[in-house]
Amino acid sequence: MADTTAPSTTAPTPGRRKAVGLTSTPTWAWALPPVLVLALGFLYPLALVVRQSFTPESLEDGGASLTPYTEVFASTVFREALTTTVRLAVGATVGCLVLGFVLALVIAFVPFPGGKAVARFIDVFLSFPSFLITLALLFIYGSVGMANGAWTGVTGAAEGPFHFLTTPWGVLLAEITYFTPFVMRPLLAAFSQLDTAQLEVASSLGAGPVRIVRQVILPEALPALAAGGSLVLVLCLNEFGIVLFTGAKGVTTLPMLVYSKAILESDYPAACVVAVVNIVLSVGLYSLYRVVSRRAGA
């Protein structure tokens, strides 16, 4: 009898062919395109900035020198800009933490009409550009804004009393207004996971609202507060648009100093030195933010 058993000619499925093709491709081939994009789009410009910071204009042959760093670090303008940047960043972060915690408490635990809509608006607010908030404050508190206009209309005075937007307090107000939702967002997420039974038990035992917040809610919110505060600190450290649009007199931050050195004075080595300092501070704070966020589960 003839052998009727024929060899299997079943073709591999498309999914199997695709898996085999992916497996046979070297791993480095898949990693190469994103690495090239990252290198050309970010690392190469960053390397140019770092190299320029070690190249004073006096060296025509392009040699490296620490002269730009010593000159910038010795200048009063740089020290004042660094101090102003840190003070504004820390002050805005503290303001955002306090205001964000209070507002998040109200939204999460005080029922009121439109509470869910306000919580959703927080997510939309995060996409707004910073200069938009500054313009809104200028329309309200600017020298020709609504507040000063109402004052002059009622009292007949030549000008209104609100001129704080051109001071460090105006920059601080604008940064707190803009960055507070960055603290509220992780807080609302943390509050949504809080077991309401703990609040009911504490209330049944006679604890007042202040004690419940201090002993029950606040310990649960500390990781979210730390994560949101770290992020706000990084963002405030690099904020440029708010300081520029407020037109605050005598308020020079590190980003503003980079702009002044590069655009107004054409001192590119000094601008690159300030930029490198700003990058080092930002990366350090961002690393802190990532550590805190990881521990907070964000």
Buried (B, 14 or more C-beta within 10 A) or exposed (E): EEEEEEEEEEEEEEEEEEEEEEEEEEEEEEEEEEEEEEEEEEEEEBEEBBEBBBBBEEEEEEEEEEBBBEBBEEBEBBEBBBEBBBEBBEBBBBBBBEBBBEBBBEBBBEEEEEBEEBBEEBEEBEEEEBBEBBBBBBEEBBEEBEBBEEBBEEEEEEEBEBEBBBBBEBBBBBBBBBBBBBBBBBBBBBBEEBEEEBBEEBBEEEBEEEEBBEEBBEEBBEBBBBBBBBBBBBBBBBBBBBBBBBBBEEBBBBBBBBBBBBEEEEBBBBBBBBBBBBBEBBEEBBEBBBEBBEEBEB
